[in-house]
Amino acid sequence: MITMEEIIKTYAGNIRRARQNKKVTQAVMADKIGITEKYWSDIETGRKPCSLDTLVAIANALEIEPYELLLPENKAINYDTRRAKIVMKQLKDNFSEMVDTLGQFLEENN
């Protein structure tokens, strides 16, 4: 079973890579979603977890789907295969349920 620390490490690394691929600074991205640069840095380095609302805002600012931030780095999806398209549709359809479940987990463990 995956731990909360592993989830945070995964999305933190994915946020960093996605931001660096866009060639934008932490300050620009933080401003775009209305958080401080320090908080963005803390999220991106995994020092602080973020709310699911913030995670969705970050994904939107990075112009990616929120679930992509939760995919392990070594589990890249080939979007061109039929199976991958089916899985991606299922992930999109079930994302709200996953957000609710993670939200409940965070509330119970804070």
Protein Blocks (a to p, Z undefined) as FASTA:
>chain_A
ZZfklmmmmmmmmmmmmmmmnopafklmmmmnopafklmmmmmnomaccdfklmmmmmmm
nopafklmmpcfklcccfkbmklmmmmmmmmmmmmmmmmmmmmmmmmmZZ
